[in-house]
């Protein structure tokens, strides 16, 4: 059976596909004219520039003038009064997420993650809609994270380029989130299996001893995999000496980094809830020899830190409405949001806990700034899909929180782009706006060098030369 399609319908379909980033006009050039380009490496703003994209690559960058001419059929975007940055990189998202429950089937309580099938698609779309063109998932059920990575590569999902770790390695039990290990051989076997399934990183967790951590690091590196650690039992200093590549979360959690007179008291407080998050900062002396040694060791071993300030800010200020009443929660499955009202990191907190946590936040900011000033590479991660951390929207909150520490807006933009690319080992092809690099770009209506919150004012997102309208991607699909 044959159908006659009117010519106007063909043009309409092609236009719609192009508009949604699903069609490129036979690889012809895209030109963004008269745009203000931000060099995130230097912090320099170049005004009134033309940038030519050929297929997925940046072909040329030049000063805009009336003499510049382009071939017929070239897609031209008027960038007058707008600003161009590299695509953003969120180095801490989680897509293998849902609700947390307790399994009593064998008579004893066992914690489990009930993974929602729709979360990868929804999260990845929201990330791209917020200008995130590259992301890292540092831990989730291996089958879920590696499948999403492959589906993005073959076009079955729309979203940022994705790098993934698999199921988190720890000595504790947490179904669908943790691969429980007891022996060194368990660790090696688990890492080999994840490598075979296509992970990029190995994520190691809080209860591993320094020796167990080192076993995991050595096995991962032998297989060419990067290593990520969320640490508590092992100090950041010791992990750096053992060869860790990247540490996540701004709270070290180790009593070994505290003044000796506070260590026992802090250790006793840890089993009773997450109040130790703020208590660590109450006890720490940021000018101590322990912290100075930690800074030197991180720098010496080129260990980077992914602070995820937005997650801890949502905990320390969990008595405020800015997270629980966030309008962007409508972009998260309602069952997850409802669950977060019960299962969150503030369980058991009192008014006094919130007051003390609020007061401790200044020290969190000082510690973050201290890491930056000591040359420790920071990246911008959010811990997306943990309670009240909304995909994409929380990335802009993370940038504002980084700026609030006293880090300059230009350095925050570098953290959000180039540093993320360096962490992932892809700075040779993305992370800055350079001729010969991939066209991962964000067009903003306002200058983020003036106010970092202006990263929220997106006009268009370009990934590998394809154009996406944020409003089309962010539209709720459930």
C-alpha positions as CSV (number, residue, x, y, z in Angstrom):
1,X,0.0,0.0,0.0
2,X,1.3,3.4,-1.0
3,X,0.6,6.7,0.7
4,X,0.9,10.1,-0.9
5,X,2.5,12.7,1.4
6,X,2.2,16.3,0.3
7,X,5.5,18.2,0.0
8,X,4.5,20.6,2.8
9,X,4.1,17.6,5.1
10,X,7.6,16.4,4.3
11,X,9.1,19.8,5.1
12,X,7.1,20.0,8.3
13,X,8.3,16.6,9.5
14,X,11.9,17.4,8.6
15,X,11.6,20.7,10.5
16,X,10.2,19.1,13.5
17,X,12.9,16.5,13.6
18,X,15.6,19.1,13.3
19,X,14.0,21.2,16.0
20,X,14.1,18.3,18.4
21,X,17.7,17.4,17.6
22,X,16.8,14.2,15.8
23,X,17.7,15.3,12.3
24,X,20.7,17.1,10.9
25,X,20.4,18.5,7.4
26,X,22.7,16.0,5.6
27,X,25.6,17.0,7.8
28,X,25.6,20.6,6.5
29,X,27.1,23.3,8.7
30,X,25.5,24.9,11.7
31,X,26.6,28.5,12.4
32,X,26.0,30.4,15.6
33,X,26.5,34.1,14.7
34,X,27.5,37.0,16.9
35,X,27.6,35.0,20.1
36,X,29.7,35.8,23.2
37,X,32.0,32.8,23.9
38,X,33.2,32.0,27.4
39,X,36.6,30.3,27.6
40,X,36.2,28.3,30.7
41,X,39.9,27.5,30.9
42,X,41.0,31.2,31.1
43,X,37.7,32.9,32.2
44,X,38.0,35.2,29.2
45,X,34.9,36.4,27.4
46,X,35.2,36.8,23.6
47,X,32.4,39.0,22.3
48,X,30.6,38.9,18.9
49,X,32.0,35.6,17.6
50,X,30.9,33.2,14.9
51,X,31.3,29.5,15.5
52,X,30.9,27.0,12.7
53,X,29.9,23.4,13.4
54,X,30.3,20.7,10.8
55,X,28.3,17.6,11.6
56,X,29.4,16.9,15.2
57,X,32.6,19.0,15.4
58,X,33.6,22.6,15.9
59,X,35.0,23.6,12.5
60,X,36.0,27.2,13.1
61,X,35.7,30.1,15.5
62,X,36.2,33.6,14.3
63,X,35.2,37.2,14.9
64,X,31.8,38.0,13.5
65,X,31.5,40.4,10.6
66,X,29.3,41.1,7.6
67,X,31.9,39.6,5.3
68,X,31.4,36.1,6.7
69,X,29.3,34.1,4.2
70,X,28.1,30.5,4.5
71,X,26.8,27.9,2.0
72,X,23.2,27.7,1.1
73,X,21.3,25.4,3.5
74,X,23.4,26.3,6.5
75,X,21.4,26.4,9.7
76,X,22.1,29.8,11.2
77,X,21.4,30.7,14.9
78,X,21.5,34.4,15.9
79,X,23.5,34.5,19.1
80,X,23.3,38.3,19.5
81,X,23.3,39.2,23.2
82,X,23.7,35.5,24.2
83,X,26.5,33.5,25.8
84,X,28.1,30.2,24.8
85,X,29.7,27.7,27.2
86,X,30.8,24.1,26.8
87,X,28.2,21.5,27.6
88,X,27.9,20.9,31.4
89,X,29.2,17.7,33.0
90,X,27.4,16.2,36.0
91,X,29.9,13.8,37.6
92,X,27.4,12.2,40.0
93,X,24.0,11.0,38.9
94,X,22.2,7.8,39.7
95,X,19.7,6.2,37.3
96,X,19.3,2.8,38.9
97,X,17.0,4.2,41.5
98,X,13.5,4.0,42.9
99,X,12.2,3.4,46.4
100,X,14.0,1.8,49.3
101,X,12.2,-1.0,51.2
102,X,12.8,-3.8,53.6
103,X,12.5,-7.5,52.6
104,X,11.3,-9.8,55.4
105,X,10.8,-12.9,53.2
106,X,13.4,-14.9,55.1
107,X,12.4,-13.6,58.6
108,X,15.2,-11.1,58.9
109,X,15.1,-7.5,57.6
110,X,17.1,-6.8,54.5
111,X,17.3,-3.5,52.8
112,X,16.6,-3.3,49.0
113,X,16.4,-0.8,46.2
114,X,13.2,-1.1,44.2
115,X,14.4,0.2,40.8
116,X,11.9,2.1,38.7
117,X,12.2,1.2,35.0
118,X,11.3,4.8,33.8
119,X,14.0,6.6,35.8
120,X,16.9,6.3,33.3
121,X,14.9,7.8,30.4
122,X,13.3,10.5,32.5
123,X,16.5,11.5,34.2
124,X,18.7,11.5,31.1
125,X,16.2,13.8,29.3
126,X,16.0,16.2,32.2
127,X,19.8,16.3,32.4
128,X,20.1,17.2,28.7
129,X,17.4,19.8,29.0
130,X,19.4,21.5,31.7
131,X,22.5,21.7,29.5
132,X,24.3,18.5,30.8
133,X,25.8,16.9,27.7
134,X,28.0,14.4,29.6
135,X,27.4,12.6,32.9
136,X,28.8,10.0,35.2
137,X,26.8,7.4,37.1
138,X,29.2,6.4,40.0
139,X,27.3,3.3,41.1
140,X,24.1,1.4,40.6
141,X,22.9,-2.0,39.5
142,X,25.4,-3.0,36.8
143,X,22.7,-4.2,34.3
144,X,20.8,-0.9,34.6
145,X,23.8,1.5,34.2
146,X,25.5,-0.4,31.4
147,X,22.2,-0.9,29.5
148,X,21.5,2.8,29.7
149,X,25.0,3.6,28.4
150,X,24.5,1.3,25.4
151,X,21.0,2.6,24.7
152,X,22.3,6.2,24.6
153,X,25.0,5.1,22.2
154,X,22.6,3.4,19.8
155,X,20.0,6.2,20.0
156,X,17.3,4.3,22.0
157,X,17.6,6.9,24.7
158,X,18.0,10.6,24.5
159,X,20.4,12.2,27.0
160,X,24.0,13.1,27.7
161,X,27.0,10.9,26.9
162,X,27.2,8.5,29.9
163,X,30.1,7.0,31.8
164,X,29.1,4.4,34.4
165,X,30.2,2.4,37.4
166,X,28.3,-0.8,38.3
167,X,26.9,-2.2,41.5
168,X,28.7,-0.6,44.5
169,X,31.3,-2.8,46.3
170,X,31.0,-3.0,50.1
171,X,30.9,-5.4,53.0
172,X,27.3,-4.6,53.8
173,X,24.1,-5.9,52.2
174,X,21.8,-3.7,50.1
175,X,19.9,-5.5,47.4
176,X,20.2,-4.0,43.9
177,X,22.6,-1.3,45.0
178,X,25.6,-3.1,46.7
179,X,27.6,-6.1,45.7
180,X,28.5,-7.6,49.1
181,X,32.0,-8.8,49.5
182,X,33.8,-10.6,52.3
183,X,37.2,-11.6,50.9
184,X,39.8,-10.1,48.7
185,X,38.9,-12.7,46.1
186,X,35.2,-11.6,46.3
187,X,36.4,-8.1,45.4
188,X,38.5,-9.2,42.5
189,X,35.8,-11.5,41.1
190,X,33.2,-8.7,41.4
191,X,35.4,-6.2,39.6
192,X,36.2,-8.7,36.8
193,X,32.5,-9.4,36.2
194,X,31.6,-5.7,36.1
195,X,34.5,-5.1,33.6
196,X,33.1,-7.8,31.4
197,X,29.7,-6.0,31.4
198,X,31.2,-2.7,30.2
199,X,31.6,-0.4,33.2
200,X,34.0,2.5,33.0
201,X,34.6,2.8,36.8
202,X,34.6,0.8,40.0
203,X,32.8,2.3,43.0
204,X,33.9,1.3,46.5
205,X,32.0,2.1,49.6
206,X,32.2,3.1,53.2
207,X,32.8,-0.1,55.2
208,X,35.8,-1.3,53.2
209,X,39.1,-1.4,55.1
210,X,42.1,0.4,53.7
211,X,43.5,-3.0,52.7
212,X,40.3,-4.0,51.0
213,X,40.2,-0.7,49.2
214,X,43.7,-1.2,47.9
215,X,42.8,-4.6,46.6
216,X,39.9,-3.1,44.6
217,X,42.0,-0.2,43.3
218,X,44.7,-2.5,42.1
219,X,42.3,-4.9,40.4
220,X,40.4,-2.0,38.7
221,X,43.6,-0.3,37.5
222,X,44.9,-3.6,36.1
223,X,41.8,-3.8,34.0
224,X,42.0,-0.2,32.9
225,X,39.1,1.0,35.0
226,X,38.9,4.2,37.0
227,X,38.2,4.1,40.8
228,X,35.7,6.0,42.8
229,X,35.3,5.9,46.6
230,X,32.7,7.1,49.1
231,X,34.7,6.9,52.3
232,X,34.2,6.7,56.0
233,X,36.2,4.0,57.6
234,X,39.2,4.8,55.5
235,X,40.5,8.4,55.6
236,X,40.9,10.5,52.5
237,X,44.7,10.6,53.2
238,X,45.0,6.8,53.4
239,X,42.9,6.3,50.3
240,X,45.1,8.7,48.3
241,X,48.2,6.8,49.4
242,X,46.5,3.6,48.3
243,X,45.9,4.9,44.8
244,X,42.2,6.0,44.6
245,X,41.4,8.3,41.6
246,X,38.3,10.1,42.8
247,X,36.5,10.7,46.1
248,X,32.8,11.6,46.3
249,X,31.0,13.7,48.9
250,X,32.3,16.7,50.9
251,X,32.2,14.9,54.3
252,X,35.3,12.7,54.9
253,X,33.6,11.0,57.8
254,X,36.8,9.6,59.2
255,X,37.7,10.3,62.8
256,X,41.4,10.1,61.8
257,X,41.1,13.6,60.3
258,X,39.8,15.1,63.5
259,X,41.8,16.4,66.5
260,X,42.6,13.5,68.7
261,X,40.6,14.7,71.7
262,X,37.3,14.6,69.6
263,X,37.8,11.2,67.8
264,X,36.2,8.9,70.4
265,X,33.2,11.2,70.9
266,X,32.6,11.5,67.2
267,X,32.9,7.7,66.7
268,X,30.3,7.1,69.3
269,X,27.8,9.4,67.6
270,X,28.0,7.7,64.2
271,X,25.7,4.6,64.8
272,X,22.7,6.7,65.8
273,X,21.9,8.5,62.5
274,X,23.1,11.0,60.0
275,X,23.7,13.7,62.6
276,X,27.3,12.8,62.3
277,X,27.3,14.7,58.9
278,X,27.3,18.0,60.7
279,X,29.1,16.8,63.8
280,X,32.2,16.0,61.8
281,X,32.3,19.7,60.8
282,X,31.7,20.8,64.4
283,X,34.8,18.8,65.5
284,X,37.2,19.3,62.6
285,X,40.0,21.9,62.8
286,X,40.5,23.0,59.2
287,X,43.9,24.4,60.2
288,X,45.1,21.2,61.8
289,X,48.1,19.1,60.8
290,X,45.7,16.3,59.9
291,X,43.9,18.4,57.3
292,X,47.1,19.9,56.0
293,X,48.6,16.5,55.5
294,X,45.4,15.3,53.7
295,X,45.5,18.3,51.3
296,X,49.2,17.6,50.5
297,X,48.5,13.9,49.9
298,X,45.5,14.5,47.7
299,X,47.5,17.0,45.6
300,X,50.6,14.7,45.4
301,X,48.5,11.8,44.1
302,X,46.3,13.8,41.8
303,X,43.1,12.8,43.6
304,X,40.0,14.7,42.6
305,X,36.9,15.4,44.7
306,X,33.3,15.4,43.7
307,X,31.7,17.4,46.6
308,X,27.9,16.9,45.8
309,X,27.2,20.0,48.0
310,X,23.6,20.1,46.9
311,X,22.9,16.7,48.5
312,X,24.3,17.8,51.9
313,X,22.7,21.2,51.7
314,X,19.4,19.5,51.3
315,X,20.1,17.5,54.5
316,X,21.6,20.3,56.6
317,X,18.6,22.5,55.6
318,X,16.1,19.7,55.6
319,X,13.7,21.8,57.7
320,X,13.4,24.4,55.0
321,X,10.9,24.3,52.1
322,X,13.4,24.9,49.3
323,X,13.8,21.2,48.6
324,X,10.6,19.5,49.8
325,X,8.5,22.2,48.0
326,X,10.7,22.5,45.0
327,X,8.4,22.9,41.9
328,X,10.9,20.8,39.9
329,X,9.8,17.7,41.9
330,X,7.0,17.4,39.3
331,X,9.7,16.0,37.0
332,X,10.3,13.0,39.3
333,X,8.0,10.0,39.5
334,X,5.4,10.9,42.2
335,X,5.9,7.5,44.0
336,X,9.6,8.5,44.5
337,X,8.7,11.9,45.9
338,X,6.1,10.5,48.2
339,X,8.7,7.9,49.4
340,X,11.2,10.7,50.0
341,X,8.9,12.3,52.5
342,X,9.4,9.2,54.7
343,X,12.7,7.8,53.6
344,X,15.3,10.6,53.7
345,X,18.6,11.5,55.2
346,X,17.0,13.5,58.0
347,X,15.3,10.6,59.7
348,X,15.2,11.2,63.5
349,X,16.5,14.8,63.3
350,X,15.3,17.3,65.9
351,X,15.1,21.1,65.8
352,X,18.4,21.2,67.6
353,X,20.0,19.1,64.9
354,X,18.8,21.4,62.2
355,X,20.1,24.5,64.1
356,X,23.5,22.9,64.6
357,X,23.6,21.7,60.9
358,X,22.6,25.2,59.7
359,X,25.4,26.7,61.8
360,X,28.0,24.2,60.5
361,X,27.3,24.9,56.9
362,X,29.8,27.8,56.9
363,X,32.5,25.3,57.7
364,X,31.4,23.1,54.8
365,X,31.9,26.1,52.5
366,X,35.3,26.8,54.0
367,X,36.4,23.2,53.5
368,X,35.3,23.2,49.9
369,X,37.1,26.5,49.2
370,X,40.2,25.1,51.0
371,X,40.3,22.1,48.7
372,X,40.0,24.4,45.6
373,X,42.7,26.8,46.9
374,X,45.0,23.9,47.6
375,X,44.8,22.8,43.9
376,X,42.6,19.8,44.5
377,X,40.5,19.3,41.3
378,X,36.8,19.7,42.1
379,X,34.0,18.6,39.8
380,X,30.3,19.3,39.8
381,X,28.1,16.4,40.9
382,X,24.7,16.3,42.4
383,X,23.9,12.7,43.6
384,X,20.8,12.9,41.4
385,X,17.7,10.8,42.3
386,X,18.6,10.7,46.0
387,X,15.9,12.3,48.1
388,X,14.9,15.8,46.7
389,X,17.8,15.9,44.2
390,X,16.1,16.5,40.9
391,X,17.8,15.5,37.7
392,X,19.3,18.6,35.9
393,X,17.7,21.3,38.1
394,X,20.0,20.3,41.0
395,X,23.0,20.8,38.8
396,X,22.4,24.5,38.7
397,X,21.9,24.5,42.5
398,X,25.3,22.7,42.8
399,X,27.0,25.5,40.8
400,X,25.4,28.2,43.0
401,X,26.5,26.4,46.2
402,X,30.0,26.2,44.8
403,X,30.0,29.9,44.1
404,X,28.6,30.6,47.6
405,X,31.8,29.1,49.0
406,X,33.8,32.0,47.5
407,X,35.0,30.2,44.4
408,X,34.8,32.7,41.5
409,X,32.1,32.3,38.8
410,X,34.7,31.6,36.2
411,X,36.3,28.9,38.2
412,X,32.8,27.3,38.9
413,X,32.2,27.2,35.2
414,X,35.6,25.4,34.8
415,X,34.6,23.0,37.5
416,X,31.3,22.4,35.7
417,X,32.9,21.7,32.3
418,X,36.6,21.2,31.8
419,X,37.3,19.6,35.2
420,X,34.5,17.1,34.5
421,X,36.1,16.3,31.2
422,X,39.5,15.9,32.8
423,X,38.0,13.5,35.4
424,X,36.5,11.4,32.6
425,X,39.6,11.5,30.5
426,X,37.8,13.2,27.6
427,X,39.2,16.8,27.8
428,X,40.9,16.2,24.4
429,X,37.5,16.2,22.8
430,X,35.1,18.2,25.0
431,X,35.0,20.5,28.0
432,X,36.2,23.6,26.2
433,X,35.1,25.4,23.1
434,X,38.0,24.8,20.6
435,X,38.3,24.1,16.9
436,X,38.4,20.4,16.3
437,X,36.5,19.5,19.5
438,X,33.0,18.1,19.7
439,X,30.1,20.5,19.5
440,X,28.8,20.1,23.0
441,X,27.6,23.5,23.7
442,X,25.0,25.5,25.8
443,X,23.5,28.8,24.6
444,X,22.5,31.0,27.6
445,X,20.4,34.1,27.6
446,X,22.4,35.7,30.4
447,X,26.0,35.9,31.4
448,X,27.0,33.3,34.0
449,X,30.3,35.2,34.7
450,X,28.1,37.9,36.2
451,X,25.9,35.6,38.2
452,X,26.4,31.8,38.2
453,X,22.6,31.3,38.5
454,X,22.4,32.5,34.9
455,X,23.3,28.9,33.9
456,X,19.5,28.3,34.5
457,X,18.6,30.6,31.6
458,X,19.1,28.2,28.8
459,X,18.2,29.0,25.2
460,X,19.4,25.9,23.3
461,X,21.5,22.9,24.1
462,X,23.8,21.4,21.4
463,X,25.2,18.0,21.7
464,X,27.5,16.5,19.1
465,X,26.2,19.2,16.7
466,X,22.5,18.3,17.3
467,X,20.2,21.0,18.5
468,X,17.8,20.5,21.4
469,X,15.2,22.8,22.7
470,X,15.1,22.5,26.6
471,X,11.4,23.0,26.8
472,X,10.7,20.1,24.5
473,X,12.9,17.7,26.5
474,X,11.8,18.9,29.9
475,X,8.1,18.3,29.2
476,X,6.8,15.7,31.7
477,X,6.1,12.4,30.1
478,X,4.2,10.7,32.9
